[in-house]
């Protein structure tokens, strides 16, 4: 009999993506006829804008279906270069751009290209689930910096300074944040940049995938500060801001030595991203942005309404997200309580199971993001679904004694 012990220990020990795993469970329950509301996936519930779809269809009709260059078609790399200059004030030439099959692959490329086994990596918590998984695969020595609701789920310069050791080689920063929706201000980024400038051995991955979904302040790119440009890998993509999740299209801007390493790695793993998806990416960056701004405005409306609903749940603590489309409420007050059947809710995973069993509400436990009293709720769903979900949460939590 074949067992997993006969295969790679590293992959066997790798944790499944919690968000994808729970979303799979929701689909299975719905297929079995269960009444379930799932707020698990970070996927805009909007169609890809028509002009982007038309560009991809035109590419297909023109027979643009051969292998593209590993680093991306020249037209898209030029459009990304122009976008970085226009939106971020960053001068990345087209040969400093690498297009990948989604920002997740961009992150994988960059992390594997920068780190050697045993190198130190600093990861603020809460963090997006795949950061930790990829760092694990890179055999990094991971240092997690905790944050709190009181700090806006943001680290301080003092925390970062204290965490940097001689073997530290990488710092990862996501703003706007998944899972908290928090954003660093220009002043906060400047203070973090001052710390990083004092440690030239440390590279930073700046994940800016949610830059277009910013509500209350402008997004600012870390690579624009001081002398950090050469040591920052700016990661972005098309999934969130253009509702192009299934197109699998992401990119990085970085110094040429890093781009060359990432291109070498990608050439051995996937080669270039899908050819006609890249034509859609060109249309997205060069075309009408009004669908993106309309989507952002609708997310802001949902944020405000869901925030009002969550604030009505006594004992639940939550911040007002400044970007992205997630809430990250703290449910510490409900741990240790008992369900109607007498079962004691001992941890956040058990609380999530209770929410699913009691009210058919699926959320992601904070343990997947590096904290132990929170859950992540995505509000990339219709207001009808969101109203239903928050009502289910309120009912379920009020039943605990």
C-alpha positions as CSV (number, residue, x, y, z in Angstrom):
1,X,0.0,0.0,0.0
2,X,1.3,3.4,-1.0
3,X,1.5,6.0,1.8
4,X,2.4,9.7,2.0
5,X,5.5,8.8,4.0
6,X,7.0,7.5,0.7
7,X,6.9,11.0,-0.9
8,X,8.5,14.4,-0.3
9,X,8.4,15.2,3.4
10,X,8.5,18.9,2.7
11,X,5.3,18.8,0.5
12,X,3.6,16.3,2.8
13,X,4.1,18.7,5.7
14,X,3.0,21.7,3.7
15,X,-0.4,23.0,4.9
16,X,-3.2,23.3,2.4
17,X,-4.4,26.8,1.6
18,X,-7.1,27.4,4.2
19,X,-9.1,29.8,2.0
20,X,-9.2,27.4,-0.9
21,X,-9.8,24.4,1.4
22,X,-12.8,26.0,3.1
23,X,-14.2,27.2,-0.3
24,X,-14.0,23.6,-1.5
25,X,-15.9,22.4,1.6
26,X,-18.6,25.1,0.9
27,X,-19.0,23.8,-2.6
28,X,-19.3,20.3,-1.4
29,X,-22.0,21.2,1.2
30,X,-24.0,23.2,-1.3
31,X,-23.8,20.3,-3.8
32,X,-25.2,18.1,-1.1
33,X,-28.2,20.4,-0.6
34,X,-27.0,22.2,2.5
35,X,-28.0,25.9,3.0
36,X,-24.6,27.5,3.3
37,X,-23.3,31.1,3.0
38,X,-19.6,31.2,2.4
39,X,-17.6,34.4,2.9
40,X,-14.3,32.7,2.2
41,X,-12.9,33.7,-1.2
42,X,-11.1,36.9,-2.1
43,X,-12.6,37.1,-5.5
44,X,-14.5,40.2,-6.8
45,X,-18.1,39.2,-7.7
46,X,-18.0,41.4,-10.8
47,X,-17.5,40.3,-14.4
48,X,-14.3,41.2,-16.1
49,X,-14.9,44.5,-17.9
50,X,-16.1,44.1,-21.5
51,X,-13.2,45.8,-23.2
52,X,-10.8,43.4,-21.6
53,X,-12.8,40.4,-22.6
54,X,-13.0,41.7,-26.1
55,X,-9.3,42.1,-26.4
56,X,-8.7,38.5,-25.4
57,X,-11.4,37.2,-27.8
58,X,-9.8,39.3,-30.6
59,X,-6.4,37.7,-29.8
60,X,-8.0,34.2,-30.0
61,X,-9.7,35.0,-33.2
62,X,-6.4,36.3,-34.6
63,X,-4.7,33.0,-33.7
64,X,-2.6,34.5,-30.9
65,X,-2.2,31.1,-29.1
66,X,1.5,30.2,-29.4
67,X,4.0,30.1,-26.5
68,X,4.7,33.7,-25.4
69,X,8.1,34.9,-24.2
70,X,8.8,33.6,-20.6
71,X,9.0,37.2,-19.2
72,X,5.8,38.3,-21.0
73,X,4.9,39.8,-24.4
74,X,6.6,43.1,-25.1
75,X,3.3,45.0,-25.4
76,X,2.3,44.0,-21.9
77,X,5.7,44.6,-20.3
78,X,5.6,48.1,-21.9
79,X,2.1,48.7,-20.6
80,X,3.1,47.6,-17.1
81,X,6.2,49.9,-17.2
82,X,3.9,52.8,-18.2
83,X,1.5,51.9,-15.4
84,X,4.2,51.9,-12.8
85,X,5.3,55.3,-13.9
86,X,1.7,56.7,-14.1
87,X,0.2,55.2,-10.9
88,X,3.2,54.7,-8.6
89,X,6.0,57.0,-9.6
90,X,8.3,54.1,-10.3
91,X,10.7,53.8,-13.2
92,X,10.8,50.1,-14.1
93,X,11.8,49.7,-17.7
94,X,10.2,46.8,-19.7
95,X,13.2,44.6,-19.1
96,X,12.6,45.1,-15.3
97,X,9.2,43.5,-15.6
98,X,8.3,39.8,-15.4
99,X,4.8,38.6,-16.1
100,X,3.6,35.4,-14.4
101,X,0.6,33.2,-14.1
102,X,-0.9,35.2,-11.2
103,X,0.7,37.3,-8.5
104,X,1.0,34.1,-6.4
105,X,3.6,32.8,-8.8
106,X,5.3,36.2,-8.9
107,X,5.7,35.9,-5.1
108,X,7.0,32.4,-5.4
109,X,9.5,33.4,-8.0
110,X,10.8,36.4,-6.0
111,X,11.0,34.5,-2.7
112,X,12.8,31.5,-4.2
113,X,15.2,33.8,-6.1
114,X,16.2,35.9,-3.1
115,X,16.5,33.4,-0.2
116,X,18.9,30.6,0.5
117,X,17.9,27.8,3.0
118,X,18.2,29.2,6.5
119,X,18.0,32.9,5.5
120,X,15.8,35.0,7.8
121,X,12.4,36.3,6.6
122,X,10.2,38.8,8.5
123,X,6.5,38.4,8.2
124,X,4.0,40.7,9.9
125,X,0.9,38.9,11.2
126,X,-1.9,38.7,10.3
127,X,-0.5,37.6,6.9
128,X,-1.9,36.2,3.7
129,X,-1.9,32.4,4.0
130,X,0.5,31.7,1.1
131,X,3.3,33.9,2.3
132,X,4.0,31.4,5.1
133,X,3.7,28.4,2.8
134,X,6.1,29.8,0.2
135,X,8.6,30.8,2.8
136,X,8.4,27.3,4.3
137,X,9.1,25.8,0.8
138,X,12.1,28.2,0.6
139,X,13.3,26.7,3.9
140,X,13.4,30.2,5.4
141,X,13.9,31.0,9.1
142,X,10.5,32.8,9.5
143,X,10.2,35.6,12.1
144,X,6.6,36.6,12.7
145,X,5.8,40.1,14.0
146,X,2.4,40.2,15.8
147,X,0.1,43.2,15.5
148,X,-3.2,44.1,17.2
149,X,-6.4,45.8,16.5
150,X,-5.2,48.7,18.6
151,X,-2.2,49.1,16.3
152,X,-4.5,48.9,13.2
153,X,-2.8,45.6,12.4
154,X,0.3,47.4,11.4
155,X,3.9,46.9,12.7
156,X,5.9,49.7,14.1
157,X,9.4,50.7,12.9
158,X,10.7,49.7,16.4
159,X,9.3,46.2,15.9
160,X,11.0,45.9,12.5
161,X,14.3,47.2,13.8
162,X,14.3,44.7,16.7
163,X,13.5,41.8,14.4
164,X,16.3,42.3,11.8
165,X,19.2,39.9,12.5
166,X,22.5,39.4,10.6
167,X,20.9,36.5,8.6
168,X,17.7,38.4,7.7
169,X,17.4,38.7,4.0
170,X,13.7,39.4,3.3
171,X,10.8,41.4,4.6
172,X,7.2,41.1,3.2
173,X,4.7,43.9,3.4
174,X,1.2,43.9,2.0
175,X,-0.8,47.2,1.8
176,X,-3.7,47.3,1.5
177,X,-3.7,44.2,3.6
178,X,-5.2,40.7,3.1
179,X,-6.7,39.8,5.6
180,X,-7.2,43.0,7.6
181,X,-7.9,45.7,5.0
182,X,-5.4,48.0,6.8
183,X,-3.3,50.4,4.9
184,X,0.0,52.1,5.8
185,X,0.1,55.8,5.4
186,X,2.8,57.6,3.6
187,X,4.3,58.7,6.9
188,X,4.2,55.1,8.3
189,X,5.9,53.8,5.1
190,X,8.6,56.5,5.3
191,X,9.4,55.4,8.9
192,X,9.6,51.7,7.9
193,X,11.8,52.7,4.9
194,X,14.2,54.5,7.3
195,X,14.7,51.2,9.1
196,X,15.2,49.2,6.0
197,X,17.7,51.7,4.6
198,X,20.0,50.9,7.6
199,X,20.1,47.2,6.7
200,X,21.3,46.9,3.1
201,X,21.2,43.1,3.2
202,X,17.4,43.0,3.6
203,X,15.2,42.9,0.5
204,X,11.5,43.7,0.6
205,X,8.6,42.2,-1.3
206,X,5.9,44.8,-1.5
207,X,2.6,43.1,-2.4
208,X,0.4,45.8,-4.0
209,X,-2.3,43.6,-5.5
210,X,-5.1,45.6,-3.8
211,X,-3.8,49.0,-4.7
212,X,-6.9,50.0,-6.7
213,X,-9.2,49.0,-3.9
214,X,-8.2,51.8,-1.5
215,X,-11.0,53.8,0.1
216,X,-9.8,56.5,2.4
217,X,-6.2,57.4,1.4
218,X,-4.1,57.0,-1.7
219,X,-1.9,53.9,-2.1
220,X,1.8,54.5,-1.9
221,X,4.6,52.2,-3.2
222,X,7.4,51.4,-0.8
223,X,10.0,51.4,-3.6
224,X,9.6,55.2,-3.9
225,X,11.3,55.8,-0.6
226,X,14.9,56.7,-0.1
227,X,17.4,54.3,-1.6
228,X,15.1,51.2,-1.4
229,X,14.4,51.0,-5.1
230,X,17.1,48.4,-5.9
231,X,16.0,46.3,-2.9
232,X,12.2,46.2,-3.3
233,X,10.3,43.7,-5.5
234,X,7.0,45.3,-6.3
235,X,4.3,42.6,-6.9
236,X,1.0,43.3,-8.5
237,X,-1.6,41.7,-10.8
238,X,-4.9,41.9,-12.5
239,X,-7.1,39.7,-10.3
240,X,-8.5,42.1,-7.8
241,X,-8.5,45.5,-9.5
242,X,-9.9,44.3,-12.8
243,X,-11.9,41.2,-11.7
244,X,-9.6,38.9,-13.6
245,X,-9.1,36.2,-11.1
246,X,-9.4,33.3,-13.6
247,X,-7.1,34.9,-16.1
248,X,-4.1,34.1,-13.9
249,X,-2.0,37.1,-14.6
250,X,0.4,38.8,-12.3
251,X,3.7,40.7,-12.5
252,X,6.7,42.1,-10.7
253,X,8.9,45.2,-11.1
254,X,12.4,44.8,-9.7
255,X,16.1,45.3,-10.4
256,X,17.5,43.5,-13.4
257,X,19.4,40.8,-11.4
258,X,16.3,39.8,-9.6
259,X,14.2,39.7,-12.8
260,X,16.8,37.5,-14.5
261,X,16.7,35.0,-11.6
262,X,12.9,35.0,-11.6
263,X,12.7,34.5,-15.3
264,X,15.2,31.6,-15.1
265,X,13.0,29.9,-12.4
266,X,9.8,30.6,-14.2
267,X,11.3,29.2,-17.5
268,X,11.8,25.9,-15.7
269,X,8.3,25.8,-14.1
270,X,5.6,27.3,-16.2
271,X,7.2,29.3,-19.0
272,X,5.1,32.3,-20.0
273,X,1.6,33.3,-18.9
274,X,-1.3,32.5,-21.2
275,X,-0.9,34.4,-24.5
276,X,-4.4,35.8,-24.9
277,X,-4.7,36.6,-21.2
278,X,-1.7,38.9,-21.7
279,X,-3.6,40.7,-24.5
280,X,-6.4,41.2,-22.0
281,X,-3.9,42.6,-19.5
282,X,-2.7,45.2,-22.1
283,X,-6.3,46.3,-22.6
284,X,-6.8,46.5,-18.8
285,X,-3.8,48.8,-18.2
286,X,-4.3,51.0,-21.3
287,X,-8.1,51.2,-21.3
288,X,-11.0,52.7,-19.5
289,X,-10.5,52.5,-15.7
290,X,-14.1,53.5,-14.8
291,X,-15.2,49.9,-14.2
292,X,-12.4,49.5,-11.7
293,X,-13.5,52.7,-9.9
294,X,-17.1,51.7,-9.9
295,X,-16.2,48.3,-8.4
296,X,-14.1,50.1,-5.7
297,X,-17.0,52.4,-4.8
298,X,-19.4,49.4,-4.5
299,X,-16.9,47.7,-2.2
300,X,-16.8,50.9,-0.1
301,X,-20.6,50.8,0.2
302,X,-20.6,47.2,1.2
303,X,-17.8,47.8,3.7
304,X,-19.8,50.5,5.5
305,X,-23.0,48.5,5.6
306,X,-21.2,45.3,6.9
307,X,-19.2,47.3,9.4
308,X,-22.5,48.7,10.8
309,X,-23.9,45.2,11.1
310,X,-20.8,43.7,12.8
311,X,-20.7,46.6,15.3
312,X,-24.1,45.5,16.5
313,X,-22.7,42.1,17.7
314,X,-21.9,42.5,21.4
315,X,-18.4,41.2,22.2
316,X,-17.1,41.3,18.6
317,X,-14.2,43.7,18.0
318,X,-13.5,44.9,14.5
319,X,-11.6,47.6,12.7
320,X,-12.8,49.6,9.7
321,X,-10.9,48.4,6.7
322,X,-9.2,51.1,4.6
323,X,-8.8,48.9,1.5
324,X,-9.2,45.4,0.0
325,X,-12.5,43.6,0.7
326,X,-12.1,41.8,4.0
327,X,-13.1,42.2,7.6
328,X,-10.9,40.6,10.3
329,X,-13.0,40.6,13.5
330,X,-11.6,39.5,16.8
331,X,-13.9,36.9,18.5
332,X,-11.8,36.3,21.6
333,X,-14.8,37.1,23.8
334,X,-16.6,34.0,22.5
335,X,-13.8,31.5,23.0
336,X,-14.4,29.4,26.1
337,X,-18.2,29.7,25.9
338,X,-20.5,26.8,25.3
339,X,-22.7,25.9,22.3
340,X,-26.4,25.1,22.8
341,X,-25.5,21.4,22.9
342,X,-23.1,22.0,25.8
343,X,-19.9,21.7,23.7
344,X,-17.2,24.2,24.9
345,X,-15.7,26.4,22.1
346,X,-12.0,26.0,22.9
347,X,-10.3,27.6,19.9
348,X,-11.0,29.6,16.7
349,X,-11.1,26.5,14.5
350,X,-13.8,25.0,16.7
351,X,-15.7,28.3,16.6
352,X,-15.6,28.3,12.8
353,X,-16.9,24.7,12.8
354,X,-19.7,25.8,15.2
355,X,-20.7,28.7,12.9
356,X,-20.9,26.3,9.9
357,X,-22.8,23.6,11.8
358,X,-25.2,25.9,13.6
359,X,-26.0,28.5,11.0
360,X,-24.4,27.4,7.7
361,X,-21.9,30.2,7.8
362,X,-18.4,29.6,6.4
363,X,-15.5,31.9,7.3
364,X,-11.8,31.4,7.5
365,X,-10.2,30.9,10.9
366,X,-7.5,33.4,11.8
367,X,-5.0,30.6,12.6
368,X,-4.5,30.4,8.8
369,X,-3.3,34.0,8.9
370,X,-1.1,33.8,12.0
371,X,-3.5,34.8,14.8
372,X,-5.7,32.7,17.1
373,X,-8.8,34.7,18.0
374,X,-9.9,36.1,14.6
375,X,-11.8,35.1,11.5
376,X,-11.6,36.5,8.0
377,X,-14.8,37.6,6.2
378,X,-14.7,38.5,2.6
379,X,-17.3,41.1,1.5
380,X,-16.8,40.4,-2.2
381,X,-20.4,39.1,-2.3
382,X,-23.8,40.6,-3.0
383,X,-25.4,42.7,-0.2
384,X,-28.2,40.1,0.0
385,X,-25.6,37.4,0.8
386,X,-23.7,39.8,3.2
387,X,-26.9,40.7,5.1
388,X,-27.8,37.0,5.4
389,X,-24.2,36.1,6.6
390,X,-24.0,38.8,9.3
391,X,-27.4,37.9,10.6
392,X,-26.3,34.2,10.8
393,X,-23.2,35.2,12.6
394,X,-25.1,37.3,15.1
395,X,-27.6,34.5,15.8
396,X,-24.9,31.9,16.2
397,X,-22.8,34.0,18.6
398,X,-25.7,35.1,20.7
399,X,-26.5,31.4,21.3
400,X,-23.2,30.9,23.0
401,X,-23.3,31.0,26.8
